[in-house]
């Protein structure tokens, strides 16, 4: 089985023709057509590394759970207890 991802500009003449061709295959068991928005397909190909995304998610969870350190911009070292 092969999976293809096709981005179609449905406002153009060729795009409308391509969609009409795809619609003609919707009744067949051998071909499964899954319609998605472009943004949903793009989520798999993030410009950010998976490690960075995990760090951001962990930081968000820590903030939500109140596990944060507040820094005083006038005394950063003192805020960290390193003074």
PDB file of N, CA, C and O in Angstrom:
ATOM      1  N   UNK A   1       0.846  -1.170   0.000  1.00  0.00           N
ATOM      2  CA  UNK A   1       0.000   0.000   0.000  1.00  0.00           C
ATOM      3  C   UNK A   1       0.893   1.236   0.000  1.00  0.00           C
ATOM      4  O   UNK A   1       1.934   1.254   0.657  1.00  0.00           O
ATOM      5  N   UNK A   2       0.492   2.257  -0.728  1.00  0.00           N
ATOM      6  CA  UNK A   2       1.254   3.491  -0.835  1.00  0.00           C
ATOM      7  C   UNK A   2       0.368   4.649  -0.377  1.00  0.00           C
ATOM      8  O   UNK A   2      -0.821   4.693  -0.694  1.00  0.00           O
ATOM      9  N   UNK A   3       0.956   5.583   0.370  1.00  0.00           N
ATOM     10  CA  UNK A   3       0.247   6.776   0.818  1.00  0.00           C
ATOM     11  C   UNK A   3       0.832   7.979   0.099  1.00  0.00           C
ATOM     12  O   UNK A   3       2.048   8.164   0.068  1.00  0.00           O
ATOM     13  N   UNK A   4      -0.037   8.793  -0.477  1.00  0.00           N
ATOM     14  CA  UNK A   4       0.395   9.998  -1.171  1.00  0.00           C
ATOM     15  C   UNK A   4      -0.243  11.205  -0.500  1.00  0.00           C
ATOM     16  O   UNK A   4      -1.412  11.164  -0.114  1.00  0.00           O
ATOM     17  N   UNK A   5       0.516  12.265  -0.364  1.00  0.00           N
ATOM     18  CA  UNK A   5      -0.010  13.529   0.138  1.00  0.00           C
ATOM     19  C   UNK A   5       0.059  14.523  -1.004  1.00  0.00           C
ATOM     20  O   UNK A   5       1.125  14.758  -1.573  1.00  0.00           O
ATOM     21  N   UNK A   6      -1.091  15.109  -1.338  1.00  0.00           N
ATOM     22  CA  UNK A   6      -1.165  16.016  -2.471  1.00  0.00           C
ATOM     23  C   UNK A   6      -1.746  17.341  -1.992  1.00  0.00           C
ATOM     24  O   UNK A   6      -2.807  17.366  -1.369  1.00  0.00           O
ATOM     25  N   UNK A   7      -1.066  18.424  -2.277  1.00  0.00           N
ATOM     26  CA  UNK A   7      -1.563  19.759  -1.963  1.00  0.00           C
ATOM     27  C   UNK A   7      -2.188  20.320  -3.236  1.00  0.00           C
ATOM     28  O   UNK A   7      -1.515  20.458  -4.258  1.00  0.00           O
ATOM     29  N   UNK A   8      -3.481  20.643  -3.167  1.00  0.00           N
ATOM     30  CA  UNK A   8      -4.216  21.078  -4.348  1.00  0.00           C
ATOM     31  C   UNK A   8      -4.776  22.473  -4.116  1.00  0.00           C
ATOM     32  O   UNK A   8      -5.427  22.724  -3.102  1.00  0.00           O
ATOM     33  N   UNK A   9      -4.526  23.374  -5.044  1.00  0.00           N
ATOM     34  CA  UNK A   9      -5.154  24.686  -5.003  1.00  0.00           C
ATOM     35  C   UNK A   9      -6.522  24.531  -5.658  1.00  0.00           C
ATOM     36  O   UNK A   9      -6.634  24.522  -6.884  1.00  0.00           O
ATOM     37  N   UNK A  10      -7.553  24.412  -4.839  1.00  0.00           N
ATOM     38  CA  UNK A  10      -8.889  24.116  -5.342  1.00  0.00           C
ATOM     39  C   UNK A  10      -9.554  25.297  -6.038  1.00  0.00           C
ATOM     40  O   UNK A  10     -10.682  25.166  -6.514  1.00  0.00           O
ATOM     41  N   UNK A  11      -8.896  26.431  -6.110  1.00  0.00           N
ATOM     42  CA  UNK A  11      -9.447  27.604  -6.806  1.00  0.00           C
ATOM     43  C   UNK A  11      -9.045  27.653  -8.278  1.00  0.00           C
ATOM     44  O   UNK A  11      -9.600  28.430  -9.054  1.00  0.00           O
ATOM     45  N   UNK A  12      -8.078  26.820  -8.656  1.00  0.00           N
ATOM     46  CA  UNK A  12      -7.622  26.840 -10.047  1.00  0.00           C
ATOM     47  C   UNK A  12      -8.386  25.809 -10.867  1.00  0.00           C
ATOM     48  O   UNK A  12      -9.004  24.894 -10.323  1.00  0.00           O
ATOM     49  N   UNK A  13      -8.333  25.973 -12.180  1.00  0.00           N
ATOM     50  CA  UNK A  13      -9.038  25.067 -13.090  1.00  0.00           C
ATOM     51  C   UNK A  13      -8.497  23.635 -12.951  1.00  0.00           C
ATOM     52  O   UNK A  13      -9.269  22.681 -12.861  1.00  0.00           O
ATOM     53  N   UNK A  14      -7.175  23.499 -12.935  1.00  0.00           N
ATOM     54  CA  UNK A  14      -6.571  22.165 -12.821  1.00  0.00           C
ATOM     55  C   UNK A  14      -6.840  21.562 -11.444  1.00  0.00           C
ATOM     56  O   UNK A  14      -7.032  20.353 -11.315  1.00  0.00           O
ATOM     57  N   UNK A  15      -6.852  22.411 -10.419  1.00  0.00           N
ATOM     58  CA  UNK A  15      -7.156  21.925  -9.069  1.00  0.00           C
ATOM     59  C   UNK A  15      -8.570  21.387  -8.972  1.00  0.00           C
ATOM     60  O   UNK A  15      -8.797  20.334  -8.374  1.00  0.00           O
ATOM     61  N   UNK A  16      -9.530  22.106  -9.559  1.00  0.00           N
ATOM     62  CA  UNK A  16     -10.922  21.647  -9.564  1.00  0.00           C
ATOM     63  C   UNK A  16     -11.059  20.331 -10.322  1.00  0.00           C
ATOM     64  O   UNK A  16     -11.799  19.444  -9.897  1.00  0.00           O
ATOM     65  N   UNK A  17     -10.345  20.199 -11.446  1.00  0.00           N
ATOM     66  CA  UNK A  17     -10.389  18.962 -12.228  1.00  0.00           C
ATOM     67  C   UNK A  17      -9.786  17.799 -11.437  1.00  0.00           C
ATOM     68  O   UNK A  17     -10.300  16.681 -11.475  1.00  0.00           O
ATOM     69  N   UNK A  18      -8.707  18.068 -10.730  1.00  0.00           N
ATOM     70  CA  UNK A  18      -8.055  17.025  -9.934  1.00  0.00           C
ATOM     71  C   UNK A  18      -8.978  16.542  -8.816  1.00  0.00           C
ATOM     72  O   UNK A  18      -9.078  15.342  -8.564  1.00  0.00           O
ATOM     73  N   UNK A  19      -9.647  17.475  -8.151  1.00  0.00           N
ATOM     74  CA  UNK A  19     -10.577  17.114  -7.081  1.00  0.00           C
ATOM     75  C   UNK A  19     -11.747  16.324  -7.646  1.00  0.00           C
ATOM     76  O   UNK A  19     -12.190  15.359  -7.023  1.00  0.00           O
ATOM     77  N   UNK A  20     -12.257  16.709  -8.805  1.00  0.00           N
ATOM     78  CA  UNK A  20     -13.354  15.975  -9.431  1.00  0.00           C
ATOM     79  C   UNK A  20     -12.925  14.544  -9.743  1.00  0.00           C
ATOM     80  O   UNK A  20     -13.705  13.608  -9.569  1.00  0.00           O
ATOM     81  N   UNK A  21     -11.681  14.372 -10.205  1.00  0.00           N
ATOM     82  CA  UNK A  21     -11.181  13.028 -10.485  1.00  0.00           C
ATOM     83  C   UNK A  21     -11.100  12.210  -9.193  1.00  0.00           C
ATOM     84  O   UNK A  21     -11.489  11.042  -9.167  1.00  0.00           O
ATOM     85  N   UNK A  22     -10.597  12.825  -8.130  1.00  0.00           N
ATOM     86  CA  UNK A  22     -10.517  12.128  -6.847  1.00  0.00           C
ATOM     87  C   UNK A  22     -11.897  11.749  -6.350  1.00  0.00           C
ATOM     88  O   UNK A  22     -12.090  10.643  -5.844  1.00  0.00           O
ATOM     89  N   UNK A  23     -12.862  12.648  -6.484  1.00  0.00           N
ATOM     90  CA  UNK A  23     -14.221  12.377  -6.025  1.00  0.00           C
ATOM     91  C   UNK A  23     -14.827  11.177  -6.741  1.00  0.00           C
ATOM     92  O   UNK A  23     -15.658  10.473  -6.167  1.00  0.00           O
ATOM     93  N   UNK A  24     -14.426  10.935  -7.976  1.00  0.00           N
ATOM     94  CA  UNK A  24     -14.965   9.799  -8.722  1.00  0.00           C
ATOM     95  C   UNK A  24     -14.469   8.464  -8.165  1.00  0.00           C
ATOM     96  O   UNK A  24     -15.057   7.424  -8.465  1.00  0.00           O
ATOM     97  N   UNK A  25     -13.405   8.467  -7.362  1.00  0.00           N
ATOM     98  CA  UNK A  25     -12.864   7.237  -6.784  1.00  0.00           C
ATOM     99  C   UNK A  25     -13.378   6.953  -5.373  1.00  0.00           C
ATOM    100  O   UNK A  25     -13.002   5.933  -4.794  1.00  0.00           O
ATOM    101  N   UNK A  26     -14.210   7.801  -4.803  1.00  0.00           N
ATOM    102  CA  UNK A  26     -14.623   7.668  -3.404  1.00  0.00           C
ATOM    103  C   UNK A  26     -15.394   6.390  -3.096  1.00  0.00           C
ATOM    104  O   UNK A  26     -15.374   5.943  -1.949  1.00  0.00           O
ATOM    105  N   UNK A  27     -16.064   5.790  -4.056  1.00  0.00           N
ATOM    106  CA  UNK A  27     -16.862   4.596  -3.787  1.00  0.00           C
ATOM    107  C   UNK A  27     -16.095   3.287  -3.801  1.00  0.00           C
ATOM    108  O   UNK A  27     -16.660   2.250  -3.452  1.00  0.00           O
ATOM    109  N   UNK A  28     -14.842   3.299  -4.188  1.00  0.00           N
ATOM    110  CA  UNK A  28     -14.060   2.066  -4.324  1.00  0.00           C
ATOM    111  C   UNK A  28     -13.376   1.683  -3.014  1.00  0.00           C
ATOM    112  O   UNK A  28     -12.860   2.546  -2.304  1.00  0.00           O
ATOM    113  N   UNK A  29     -13.374   0.386  -2.696  1.00  0.00           N
ATOM    114  CA  UNK A  29     -12.724  -0.108  -1.480  1.00  0.00           C
ATOM    115  C   UNK A  29     -11.200  -0.073  -1.599  1.00  0.00           C
ATOM    116  O   UNK A  29     -10.500   0.068  -0.596  1.00  0.00           O
ATOM    117  N   UNK A  30     -10.694  -0.199  -2.814  1.00  0.00           N
ATOM    118  CA  UNK A  30      -9.242  -0.273  -3.027  1.00  0.00           C
ATOM    119  C   UNK A  30      -8.532   1.062  -2.796  1.00  0.00           C
ATOM    120  O   UNK A  30      -7.317   1.093  -2.596  1.00  0.00           O
ATOM    121  N   UNK A  31      -9.281   2.155  -2.823  1.00  0.00           N
ATOM    122  CA  UNK A  31      -8.683   3.476  -2.658  1.00  0.00           C
ATOM    123  C   UNK A  31      -9.383   4.188  -1.513  1.00  0.00           C
ATOM    124  O   UNK A  31     -10.605   4.340  -1.515  1.00  0.00           O
ATOM    125  N   UNK A  32      -8.598   4.623  -0.535  1.00  0.00           N
ATOM    126  CA  UNK A  32      -9.139   5.382   0.588  1.00  0.00           C
ATOM    127  C   UNK A  32      -8.657   6.819   0.456  1.00  0.00           C
ATOM    128  O   UNK A  32      -7.455   7.077   0.395  1.00  0.00           O
ATOM    129  N   UNK A  33      -9.601   7.749   0.412  1.00  0.00           N
ATOM    130  CA  UNK A  33      -9.264   9.159   0.276  1.00  0.00           C
ATOM    131  C   UNK A  33      -9.557   9.843   1.610  1.00  0.00           C
ATOM    132  O   UNK A  33     -10.683   9.807   2.107  1.00  0.00           O
ATOM    133  N   UNK A  34      -8.527  10.463   2.177  1.00  0.00           N
ATOM    134  CA  UNK A  34      -8.649  11.154   3.461  1.00  0.00           C
ATOM    135  C   UNK A  34      -8.425  12.631   3.201  1.00  0.00           C
ATOM    136  O   UNK A  34      -7.338  13.040   2.795  1.00  0.00           O
ATOM    137  N   UNK A  35      -9.456  13.428   3.436  1.00  0.00           N
ATOM    138  CA  UNK A  35      -9.343  14.864   3.203  1.00  0.00           C
ATOM    139  C   UNK A  35      -8.907  15.551   4.489  1.00  0.00           C
ATOM    140  O   UNK A  35      -9.486  15.318   5.550  1.00  0.00           O
ATOM    141  N   UNK A  36      -7.879  16.405   4.395  1.00  0.00           N
ATOM    142  CA  UNK A  36      -7.398  17.168   5.546  1.00  0.00           C
ATOM    143  C   UNK A  36      -7.116  18.582   5.105  1.00  0.00           C
ATOM    144  O   UNK A  36      -6.987  18.862   3.914  1.00  0.00           O
ATOM    145  N   UNK A  37      -7.019  19.476   6.079  1.00  0.00           N
ATOM    146  CA  UNK A  37      -6.575  20.835   5.791  1.00  0.00           C
ATOM    147  C   UNK A  37      -5.067  20.815   5.676  1.00  0.00           C
ATOM    148  O   UNK A  37      -4.412  19.950   6.257  1.00  0.00           O
ATOM    149  N   UNK A  38      -4.506  21.757   4.935  1.00  0.00           N
ATOM    150  CA  UNK A  38      -3.057  21.813   4.740  1.00  0.00           C
ATOM    151  C   UNK A  38      -2.318  21.929   6.067  1.00  0.00           C
ATOM    152  O   UNK A  38      -1.263  21.318   6.238  1.00  0.00           O
ATOM    153  N   UNK A  39      -2.855  22.705   7.009  1.00  0.00           N
ATOM    154  CA  UNK A  39      -2.206  22.885   8.299  1.00  0.00           C
ATOM    155  C   UNK A  39      -2.064  21.591   9.071  1.00  0.00           C
ATOM    156  O   UNK A  39      -1.065  21.387   9.761  1.00  0.00           O
ATOM    157  N   UNK A  40      -3.038  20.722   8.967  1.00  0.00           N
ATOM    158  CA  UNK A  40      -2.975  19.452   9.677  1.00  0.00           C
ATOM    159  C   UNK A  40      -1.867  18.566   9.124  1.00  0.00           C
ATOM    160  O   UNK A  40      -1.174  17.891   9.885  1.00  0.00           O
ATOM    161  N   UNK A  41      -1.698  18.562   7.833  1.00  0.00           N
ATOM    162  CA  UNK A  41      -0.638  17.752   7.234  1.00  0.00           C
ATOM    163  C   UNK A  41       0.718  18.291   7.640  1.00  0.00           C
ATOM    164  O   UNK A  41       1.649  17.528   7.896  1.00  0.00           O
ATOM    165  N   UNK A  42       0.827  19.599   7.697  1.00  0.00           N
ATOM    166  CA  UNK A  42       2.092  20.253   8.014  1.00  0.00           C
ATOM    167  C   UNK A  42       2.563  20.018   9.440  1.00  0.00           C
ATOM    168  O   UNK A  42       3.753  20.162   9.724  1.00  0.00           O
ATOM    169  N   UNK A  43       1.651  19.655  10.351  1.00  0.00           N
ATOM    170  CA  UNK A  43       2.035  19.478  11.739  1.00  0.00           C
ATOM    171  C   UNK A  43       3.116  18.403  11.895  1.00  0.00           C
ATOM    172  O   UNK A  43       3.940  18.484  12.806  1.00  0.00           O
ATOM    173  N   UNK A  44       3.117  17.409  11.022  1.00  0.00           N
ATOM    174  CA  UNK A  44       4.120  16.355  11.105  1.00  0.00           C
ATOM    175  C   UNK A  44       5.515  16.894  10.805  1.00  0.00           C
ATOM    176  O   UNK A  44       6.498  16.387  11.345  1.00  0.00           O
ATOM    177  N   UNK A  45       5.615  17.894   9.971  1.00  0.00           N
ATOM    178  CA  UNK A  45       6.908  18.419   9.534  1.00  0.00           C
ATOM    179  C   UNK A  45       7.188  19.758  10.202  1.00  0.00           C
ATOM    180  O   UNK A  45       7.200  20.803   9.552  1.00  0.00           O
ATOM    181  N   UNK A  46       7.408  19.710  11.484  1.00  0.00           N
ATOM    182  CA  UNK A  46       7.670  20.932  12.231  1.00  0.00           C
ATOM    183  C   UNK A  46       9.080  21.413  11.950  1.00  0.00           C
ATOM    184  O   UNK A  46       9.989  20.616  11.716  1.00  0.00           O
ATOM    185  N   UNK A  47       9.250  22.723  11.977  1.00  0.00           N
ATOM    186  CA  UNK A  47      10.596  23.271  11.795  1.00  0.00           C
ATOM    187  C   UNK A  47      11.417  23.132  13.070  1.00  0.00           C
ATOM    188  O   UNK A  47      12.626  23.364  13.062  1.00  0.00           O
ATOM    189  N   UNK A  48      10.758  22.752  14.172  1.00  0.00           N
ATOM    190  CA  UNK A  48      11.430  22.620  15.457  1.00  0.00           C
ATOM    191  C   UNK A  48      11.812  21.162  15.703  1.00  0.00           C
ATOM    192  O   UNK A  48      11.087  20.248  15.310  1.00  0.00           O
ATOM    193  N   UNK A  49      12.945  20.954  16.350  1.00  0.00           N
ATOM    194  CA  UNK A  49      13.367  19.599  16.665  1.00  0.00           C
ATOM    195  C   UNK A  49      12.455  19.021  17.746  1.00  0.00           C
ATOM    196  O   UNK A  49      11.864  19.765  18.528  1.00  0.00           O
ATOM    197  N   UNK A  50      12.344  17.712  17.785  1.00  0.00           N
ATOM    198  CA  UNK A  50      11.473  17.064  18.763  1.00  0.00           C
ATOM    199  C   UNK A  50      11.958  17.320  20.190  1.00  0.00           C
ATOM    200  O   UNK A  50      11.149  17.400  21.114  1.00  0.00           O
ATOM    201  N   UNK A  51      13.282  17.451  20.375  1.00  0.00           N
ATOM    202  CA  UNK A  51      13.814  17.734  21.710  1.00  0.00           C
ATOM    203  C   UNK A  51      13.352  19.112  22.191  1.00  0.00           C
ATOM    204  O   UNK A  51      12.979  19.274  23.353  1.00  0.00           O
ATOM    205  N   UNK A  52      13.379  20.096  21.300  1.00  0.00           N
ATOM    206  CA  UNK A  52      12.951  21.444  21.654  1.00  0.00           C
ATOM    207  C   UNK A  52      11.464  21.457  22.000  1.00  0.00           C
ATOM    208  O   UNK A  52      11.057  22.083  22.978  1.00  0.00           O
ATOM    209  N   UNK A  53      10.664  20.774  21.205  1.00  0.00           N
ATOM    210  CA  UNK A  53       9.217  20.715  21.457  1.00  0.00           C
ATOM    211  C   UNK A  53       8.948  20.088  22.819  1.00  0.00           C
ATOM    212  O   UNK A  53       8.087  20.562  23.559  1.00  0.00           O
ATOM    213  N   UNK A  54       9.676  19.026  23.156  1.00  0.00           N
ATOM    214  CA  UNK A  54       9.501  18.381  24.461  1.00  0.00           C
ATOM    215  C   UNK A  54       9.865  19.328  25.600  1.00  0.00           C
ATOM    216  O   UNK A  54       9.170  19.366  26.615  1.00  0.00           O
ATOM    217  N   UNK A  55      10.950  20.098  25.443  1.00  0.00           N
ATOM    218  CA  UNK A  55      11.352  21.057  26.477  1.00  0.00           C
ATOM    219  C   UNK A  55      10.289  22.122  26.685  1.00  0.00           C
ATOM    220  O   UNK A  55       9.999  22.498  27.821  1.00  0.00           O
ATOM    221  N   UNK A  56       9.705  22.609  25.595  1.00  0.00           N
ATOM    222  CA  UNK A  56       8.663  23.627  25.702  1.00  0.00           C
ATOM    223  C   UNK A  56       7.429  23.059  26.389  1.00  0.00           C
ATOM    224  O   UNK A  56       6.832  23.714  27.244  1.00  0.00           O
ATOM    225  N   UNK A  57       7.046  21.834  26.013  1.00  0.00           N
ATOM    226  CA  UNK A  57       5.875  21.198  26.640  1.00  0.00           C
ATOM    227  C   UNK A  57       6.119  20.974  28.130  1.00  0.00           C
ATOM    228  O   UNK A  57       5.215  21.170  28.944  1.00  0.00           O
ATOM    229  N   UNK A  58       7.345  20.560  28.494  1.00  0.00           N
ATOM    230  CA  UNK A  58       7.675  20.346  29.896  1.00  0.00           C
ATOM    231  C   UNK A  58       7.622  21.662  30.667  1.00  0.00           C
ATOM    232  O   UNK A  58       7.121  21.709  31.791  1.00  0.00           O
ATOM    233  N   UNK A  59       8.139  22.728  30.059  1.00  0.00           N
ATOM    234  CA  UNK A  59       8.102  24.041  30.704  1.00  0.00           C
ATOM    235  C   UNK A  59       6.663  24.509  30.901  1.00  0.00           C
ATOM    236  O   UNK A  59       6.332  25.072  31.945  1.00  0.00           O
ATOM    237  N   UNK A  60       5.806  24.281  29.906  1.00  0.00           N
ATOM    238  CA  UNK A  60       4.395  24.654  30.032  1.00  0.00           C
ATOM    239  C   UNK A  60       3.729  23.881  31.167  1.00  0.00           C
ATOM    240  O   UNK A  60       2.946  24.446  31.931  1.00  0.00           O
ATOM    241  N   UNK A  61       4.037  22.596  31.277  1.00  0.00           N
ATOM    242  CA  UNK A  61       3.471  21.780  32.351  1.00  0.00           C
ATOM    243  C   UNK A  61       3.966  22.269  33.710  1.00  0.00           C
ATOM    244  O   UNK A  61       3.190  22.335  34.664  1.00  0.00           O
ATOM    245  N   UNK A  62       5.247  22.611  33.806  1.00  0.00           N
ATOM    246  CA  UNK A  62       5.798  23.127  35.061  1.00  0.00           C
ATOM    247  C   UNK A  62       5.125  24.427  35.472  1.00  0.00           C
ATOM    248  O   UNK A  62       4.815  24.627  36.647  1.00  0.00           O
ATOM    249  N   UNK A  63       4.900  25.302  34.515  1.00  0.00           N
ATOM    250  CA  UNK A  63       4.232  26.577  34.811  1.00  0.00           C
ATOM    251  C   UNK A  63       2.810  26.312  35.288  1.00  0.00           C
ATOM    252  O   UNK A  63       2.342  26.924  36.247  1.00  0.00           O
ATOM    253  N   UNK A  64       2.132  25.399  34.611  1.00  0.00           N
ATOM    254  CA  UNK A  64       0.749  25.065  34.971  1.00  0.00           C
ATOM    255  C   UNK A  64       0.676  24.486  36.384  1.00  0.00           C
ATOM    256  O   UNK A  64      -0.288  24.741  37.105  1.00  0.00           O
ATOM    257  N   UNK A  65       1.680  23.712  36.784  1.00  0.00           N
ATOM    258  CA  UNK A  65       1.709  23.083  38.108  1.00  0.00           C
ATOM    259  C   UNK A  65       2.322  23.988  39.173  1.00  0.00           C
ATOM    260  O   UNK A  65       2.434  23.587  40.331  1.00  0.00           O
ATOM    261  N   UNK A  66       2.714  25.186  38.802  1.00  0.00           N
ATOM    262  CA  UNK A  66       3.309  26.126  39.754  1.00  0.00           C
ATOM    263  C   UNK A  66       4.749  25.827  40.094  1.00  0.00           C
ATOM    264  O   UNK A  66       5.259  26.325  41.097  1.00  0.00           O
ATOM    265  N   UNK A  67       5.410  25.036  39.294  1.00  0.00           N
ATOM    266  CA  UNK A  67       6.808  24.654  39.541  1.00  0.00           C
ATOM    267  C   UNK A  67       7.734  25.579  38.755  1.00  0.00           C
ATOM    268  O   UNK A  67       8.424  25.144  37.832  1.00  0.00           O
ATOM    269  N   UNK A  68       7.743  26.851  39.126  1.00  0.00           N
ATOM    270  CA  UNK A  68       8.575  27.813  38.414  1.00  0.00           C
ATOM    271  C   UNK A  68       9.407  28.622  39.401  1.00  0.00           C
ATOM    272  O   UNK A  68       9.130  28.645  40.601  1.00  0.00           O
ATOM    273  N   UNK A  69      10.414  29.272  38.880  1.00  0.00           N
ATOM    274  CA  UNK A  69      11.234  30.171  39.678  1.00  0.00           C
ATOM    275  C   UNK A  69      11.047  31.570  39.118  1.00  0.00           C
ATOM    276  O   UNK A  69      11.253  31.807  37.928  1.00  0.00           O
ATOM    277  N   UNK A  70      10.658  32.488  39.980  1.00  0.00           N
ATOM    278  CA  UNK A  70      10.473  33.876  39.545  1.00  0.00           C
ATOM    279  C   UNK A  70      11.791  34.614  39.718  1.00  0.00           C
ATOM    280  O   UNK A  70      12.418  34.555  40.775  1.00  0.00           O
ATOM    281  N   UNK A  71      12.191  35.295  38.685  1.00  0.00           N
ATOM    282  CA  UNK A  71      13.431  36.061  38.731  1.00  0.00           C
ATOM    283  C   UNK A  71      13.131  37.543  38.873  1.00  0.00           C
ATOM    284  O   UNK A  71      12.240  38.079  38.215  1.00  0.00           O
ATOM    285  N   UNK A  72      13.892  38.193  39.744  1.00  0.00           N
ATOM    286  CA  UNK A  72      13.812  39.626  39.898  1.00  0.00           C
ATOM    287  C   UNK A  72      14.821  40.216  38.919  1.00  0.00           C
ATOM    288  O   UNK A  72      16.020  39.992  39.084  1.00  0.00           O
ATOM    289  N   UNK A  73      14.384  40.958  37.911  1.00  0.00           N
ATOM    290  CA  UNK A  73      15.339  41.472  36.918  1.00  0.00           C
ATOM    291  C   UNK A  73      16.387  42.415  37.511  1.00  0.00           C
ATOM    292  O   UNK A  73      17.446  42.618  36.917  1.00  0.00           O
ATOM    293  N   UNK A  74      16.097  42.988  38.676  1.00  0.00           N
ATOM    294  CA  UNK A  74      17.067  43.875  39.306  1.00  0.00           C
ATOM    295  C   UNK A  74      18.109  43.103  40.112  1.00  0.00           C
ATOM    296  O   UNK A  74      19.176  43.636  40.419  1.00  0.00           O
ATOM    297  N   UNK A  75      17.801  41.832  40.461  1.00  0.00           N
ATOM    298  CA  UNK A  75      18.717  41.019  41.265  1.00  0.00           C
ATOM    299  C   UNK A  75      18.590  39.549  40.851  1.00  0.00           C
ATOM    300  O   UNK A  75      18.084  38.730  41.618  1.00  0.00           O
ATOM    301  N   UNK A  76      19.044  39.222  39.654  1.00  0.00           N
ATOM    302  CA  UNK A  76      18.899  37.863  39.122  1.00  0.00           C
ATOM    303  C   UNK A  76      19.643  36.857  39.997  1.00  0.00           C
ATOM    304  O   UNK A  76      19.082  35.817  40.341  1.00  0.00           O
ATOM    305  N   UNK A  77      20.899  37.144  40.366  1.00  0.00           N
ATOM    306  CA  UNK A  77      21.683  36.193  41.173  1.00  0.00           C
ATOM    307  C   UNK A  77      21.041  35.979  42.535  1.00  0.00           C
ATOM    308  O   UNK A  77      21.041  34.860  43.048  1.00  0.00           O
ATOM    309  N   UNK A  78      20.505  37.017  43.118  1.00  0.00           N
ATOM    310  CA  UNK A  78      19.823  36.886  44.389  1.00  0.00           C
ATOM    311  C   UNK A  78      18.544  36.068  44.256  1.00  0.00           C
ATOM    312  O   UNK A  78      18.213  35.298  45.158  1.00  0.00           O
ATOM    313  N   UNK A  79      17.832  36.215  43.172  1.00  0.00           N
ATOM    314  CA  UNK A  79      16.620  35.443  42.923  1.00  0.00           C
ATOM    315  C   UNK A  79      16.915  33.959  42.856  1.00  0.00           C
ATOM    316  O   UNK A  79      16.093  33.138  43.262  1.00  0.00           O
ATOM    317  N   UNK A  80      18.090  33.611  42.342  1.00  0.00           N
ATOM    318  CA  UNK A  80      18.481  32.207  42.222  1.00  0.00           C
ATOM    319  C   UNK A  80      19.132  31.674  43.490  1.00  0.00           C
ATOM    320  O   UNK A  80      19.448  30.487  43.568  1.00  0.00           O
ATOM    321  N   UNK A  81      19.334  32.525  44.474  1.00  0.00           N
ATOM    322  CA  UNK A  81      19.965  32.114  45.728  1.00  0.00           C
ATOM    323  C   UNK A  81      21.469  31.949  45.594  1.00  0.00           C
ATOM    324  O   UNK A  81      22.076  31.198  46.358  1.00  0.00           O
ATOM    325  N   UNK A  82      22.074  32.629  44.650  1.00  0.00           N
ATOM    326  CA  UNK A  82      23.510  32.498  44.408  1.00  0.00           C
ATOM    327  C   UNK A  82      24.295  33.717  44.845  1.00  0.00           C
ATOM    328  O   UNK A  82      25.417  33.927  44.384  1.00  0.00           O
ATOM    329  N   UNK A  83      23.740  34.504  45.702  1.00  0.00           N
ATOM    330  CA  UNK A  83      24.426  35.718  46.138  1.00  0.00           C
ATOM    331  C   UNK A  83      25.048  35.540  47.485  1.00  0.00           C
ATOM    332  O   UNK A  83      25.668  36.467  48.006  1.00  0.00           O
TER     333      UNK A  83
END
